[in-house]
Amino acid sequence: MATKVFDSKQDLARYFGDYLLNKSQEGEYVNIALSGGSTPKAIFKILAKEYDKSIDWTKIRFFWGDERCVAPDDSESNFGMTREHLFDHVKTRGVNIYRVKGELAPEEAVDDYISILEENIPIVDEIPQFDIMLLGMGDDGHTASIFPHQVGLWNSENTCELAQHPETGQFRVTITGNVINNSKQIFFLVTGENKAEKVDEILNQKGDFKQYPAALVDPDKTVWLLDKKAAKFIN
């Protein structure tokens, strides 16, 4: 399991921007699953500002690893956040954006997104395979929208499942572990001192670390991109 530690979110964003630039030059399309949260938001801002011209955004096909069951213009929408901080500032193709329809009834949103993924992502070993999977990690060790209290969703045979936030009860559509681990390349984007304890437990395999969904990601395919605050206990 590889780790890279950066002085700031901006430096982390530039590392990923360079990686995405190189990948976009290799083939016809890059299929990427995006994450929500404060760290991706900071990265999207840098990409929009510094890579708007150098990356051919029309060659990138955008999907999401999870989404809240809200309308696309809701302030909690992962798609809405990406649109505000990235899509509105770069020349992508609308037909290359495959969002979760959070405005549908939750079960309908799951079924719809399963169809979208299975129709638009290459199937390898009977599972959709992304080129790049971006993941965040919550303070509780959750990733995508698979939380510790529903860690069993990780091993679901379905492409997507309906998850619930443990405190608010909010429904969310999430891809499952088989899809995450079938990706060609996985990046964890983790910043902030509030994440340092879980990063330490997972990367150093302390205690009952396997209770955290983030610990179940394939280490051979994963690079953890951390700022110094998140990495304070692993240096």
C-alpha positions as CSV (number, residue, x, y, z in Angstrom):
1,M,0.0,0.0,0.0
2,A,1.7,3.2,-1.2
3,T,1.5,6.5,0.5
4,K,2.5,10.0,-0.6
5,V,2.6,12.9,1.8
6,F,2.2,16.5,0.7
7,D,2.7,19.9,2.4
8,S,-0.7,21.1,1.4
9,K,-4.0,20.2,-0.3
10,Q,-2.8,22.3,-3.2
11,D,0.4,20.2,-3.7
12,L,-1.7,17.0,-3.4
13,A,-4.1,18.4,-6.1
14,R,-1.2,19.2,-8.4
15,Y,0.2,15.7,-8.1
16,F,-3.2,14.3,-9.0
17,G,-3.6,16.8,-11.8
18,D,-0.4,15.7,-13.4
19,Y,-1.5,12.1,-13.1
20,L,-4.8,12.8,-14.7
21,L,-3.1,14.8,-17.5
22,N,-0.8,11.9,-18.3
23,K,-3.7,9.4,-18.2
24,S,-5.8,11.5,-20.5
25,Q,-3.1,11.4,-23.2
26,E,-2.8,7.6,-23.2
27,G,-6.1,6.4,-24.8
28,E,-9.5,7.3,-26.1
29,Y,-11.3,7.8,-22.7
30,V,-10.5,7.8,-19.0
31,N,-13.4,6.5,-16.8
32,I,-13.1,8.0,-13.4
33,A,-15.3,7.7,-10.3
34,L,-15.3,10.9,-8.2
35,S,-15.7,11.4,-4.5
36,G,-17.4,14.1,-2.5
37,G,-16.1,15.9,0.5
38,S,-13.9,18.8,1.4
39,T,-10.6,17.4,0.0
40,P,-12.0,16.6,-3.5
41,K,-13.5,20.1,-3.5
42,A,-10.1,21.6,-2.9
43,I,-8.6,19.4,-5.6
44,F,-11.4,20.3,-8.1
45,K,-10.6,24.0,-7.6
46,I,-7.0,23.5,-8.4
47,L,-7.8,21.4,-11.5
48,A,-10.2,24.0,-12.7
49,K,-7.7,26.8,-12.2
50,E,-4.4,25.3,-13.3
51,Y,-5.4,22.4,-15.6
52,D,-8.3,23.9,-17.5
53,K,-6.3,24.2,-20.7
54,S,-3.7,21.4,-20.4
55,I,-6.1,18.5,-19.8
56,D,-8.4,17.5,-22.6
57,W,-11.5,17.2,-20.5
58,T,-13.6,15.8,-23.3
59,K,-11.6,12.6,-23.0
60,I,-12.6,12.0,-19.4
61,R,-15.9,10.3,-18.5
62,F,-17.1,11.2,-15.0
63,F,-19.0,9.0,-12.6
64,W,-19.4,9.0,-8.9
65,G,-18.6,6.4,-6.2
66,D,-21.5,7.6,-4.1
67,E,-24.2,10.2,-3.9
68,R,-26.7,11.5,-1.5
69,C,-30.3,11.0,-2.4
70,V,-30.9,14.7,-3.1
71,A,-31.6,16.7,-6.2
72,P,-28.6,17.8,-8.3
73,D,-29.0,21.4,-7.3
74,D,-29.1,20.6,-3.5
75,S,-26.2,21.9,-1.5
76,E,-25.4,18.4,-0.3
77,S,-25.1,16.9,-3.9
78,N,-21.7,15.5,-4.8
79,F,-22.6,16.2,-8.4
80,G,-23.6,19.7,-7.6
81,M,-20.3,20.4,-5.8
82,T,-18.3,19.0,-8.7
83,R,-20.3,21.1,-11.2
84,E,-19.7,24.2,-9.2
85,H,-16.0,23.8,-8.6
86,L,-14.9,21.9,-11.8
87,F,-17.4,21.4,-14.6
88,D,-18.5,25.1,-14.8
89,H,-14.8,26.0,-15.4
90,V,-13.5,23.5,-17.9
91,K,-14.6,22.4,-21.3
92,T,-16.0,18.9,-20.7
93,R,-18.7,17.2,-22.7
94,G,-22.1,17.0,-21.0
95,V,-22.6,13.5,-22.5
96,N,-19.5,12.3,-20.6
97,I,-21.0,13.1,-17.2
98,Y,-22.9,10.2,-15.7
99,R,-24.5,11.3,-12.4
100,V,-26.5,9.4,-9.8
101,K,-30.1,10.6,-10.1
102,G,-30.5,11.4,-6.4
103,E,-33.9,13.0,-7.1
104,L,-35.4,9.6,-7.8
105,A,-36.8,7.4,-5.0
106,P,-33.8,5.8,-3.3
107,E,-34.3,2.3,-4.6
108,E,-35.0,3.6,-8.1
109,A,-31.8,5.7,-8.0
110,V,-29.8,2.6,-7.1
111,D,-31.3,0.5,-10.0
112,D,-30.8,3.4,-12.4
113,Y,-27.1,3.8,-11.5
114,I,-26.5,0.1,-11.7
115,S,-27.8,0.2,-15.3
116,I,-25.7,3.3,-16.1
117,L,-22.5,1.7,-14.8
118,E,-23.1,-1.7,-16.4
119,E,-23.9,-0.1,-19.8
120,N,-21.1,2.5,-19.9
121,I,-18.1,1.0,-18.0
122,P,-16.0,-1.9,-19.4
123,I,-16.9,-5.2,-17.7
124,V,-13.9,-7.1,-16.5
125,D,-14.5,-10.4,-14.5
126,E,-18.2,-9.6,-14.7
127,I,-17.7,-6.4,-12.8
128,P,-17.5,-2.8,-14.1
129,Q,-13.8,-1.6,-14.1
130,F,-12.9,2.1,-13.7
131,D,-9.6,3.4,-14.8
132,I,-9.4,5.7,-11.7
133,M,-11.3,5.4,-8.5
134,L,-11.1,8.4,-6.1
135,L,-12.0,7.7,-2.5
136,G,-12.3,9.9,0.6
137,M,-12.3,8.7,4.1
138,G,-14.6,9.9,6.9
139,D,-13.5,10.4,10.5
140,D,-15.2,7.1,11.3
141,G,-13.3,5.2,8.6
142,H,-16.1,5.0,6.1
143,T,-15.4,5.3,2.4
144,A,-17.8,5.8,-0.5
145,S,-21.0,5.7,1.5
146,I,-20.2,2.4,3.2
147,F,-20.2,3.1,6.9
148,P,-18.8,0.8,9.7
149,H,-22.3,0.0,10.9
150,Q,-23.1,-1.3,7.3
151,V,-19.7,-2.8,6.5
152,G,-21.5,-5.9,5.1
153,L,-22.5,-3.8,2.1
154,W,-18.8,-3.9,1.1
155,N,-19.1,-7.6,0.0
156,S,-22.4,-7.2,-1.8
157,E,-22.5,-8.9,-5.2
158,N,-24.5,-6.0,-6.5
159,T,-22.7,-3.1,-8.3
160,C,-24.5,-0.5,-6.1
161,E,-26.4,-0.6,-2.8
162,L,-28.6,1.8,-0.8
163,A,-26.8,3.0,2.3
164,Q,-27.8,5.1,5.2
165,H,-25.9,7.7,7.2
166,P,-25.6,6.3,10.8
167,E,-26.6,9.6,12.4
168,T,-28.9,11.5,10.0
169,G,-30.5,8.4,8.4
170,Q,-30.0,10.0,5.0
171,F,-30.2,7.6,2.1
172,R,-27.2,7.4,-0.2
173,V,-26.4,5.4,-3.3
174,T,-23.0,3.8,-3.1
175,I,-20.9,1.5,-5.2
176,T,-19.7,-1.7,-3.5
177,G,-16.4,-3.1,-2.6
178,N,-16.2,-5.4,-5.6
179,V,-16.4,-2.4,-8.0
180,I,-13.9,-0.4,-6.0
181,N,-11.4,-3.2,-5.9
182,N,-11.8,-4.0,-9.5
183,S,-10.6,-0.5,-10.5
184,K,-7.2,-0.2,-12.3
185,Q,-6.0,2.5,-9.9
186,I,-7.4,3.7,-6.6
187,F,-6.5,6.9,-4.8
188,F,-7.4,7.8,-1.3
189,L,-7.6,11.6,-0.9
190,V,-7.3,12.3,2.8
191,T,-6.4,15.6,4.5
192,G,-6.7,17.1,7.9
193,E,-5.7,16.3,11.5
194,N,-9.1,14.8,12.2
195,K,-8.3,11.9,9.9
196,A,-4.9,11.2,11.4
197,E,-6.0,8.6,13.9
198,K,-7.9,6.4,11.4
199,V,-5.1,6.8,8.9
200,D,-2.6,5.5,11.5
201,E,-4.9,2.6,12.5
202,I,-5.5,1.5,8.9
203,L,-2.1,1.9,7.4
204,N,-0.3,0.5,10.4
205,Q,-3.0,-2.2,10.8
206,K,-3.6,-1.4,14.5
207,G,-6.3,-3.1,16.6
208,D,-9.6,-3.9,15.0
209,F,-8.7,-1.9,11.9
210,K,-10.7,-4.2,9.5
211,Q,-13.9,-2.9,11.0
212,Y,-13.4,0.2,8.8
213,P,-14.6,0.0,5.2
214,A,-11.6,2.1,4.2
215,A,-9.3,-0.7,5.3
216,L,-10.9,-3.2,2.9
217,V,-9.6,-1.5,-0.3
218,D,-7.1,-3.5,-2.3
219,P,-3.6,-2.3,-1.0
220,D,-1.9,-3.4,-4.2
221,K,-3.9,-1.0,-6.3
222,T,-4.1,1.9,-3.8
223,V,-2.1,5.1,-3.3
224,W,-2.9,7.1,-0.2
225,L,-2.5,10.8,-1.0
226,L,-2.2,12.6,2.4
227,D,-1.3,16.0,3.7
228,K,1.1,16.3,6.6
229,K,-1.7,16.7,9.1
230,A,-3.5,13.5,8.1
231,A,-0.1,11.7,8.1
232,K,1.1,13.0,11.5
233,F,1.1,9.5,13.1
234,I,2.7,7.5,10.2
235,N,5.9,9.6,9.6
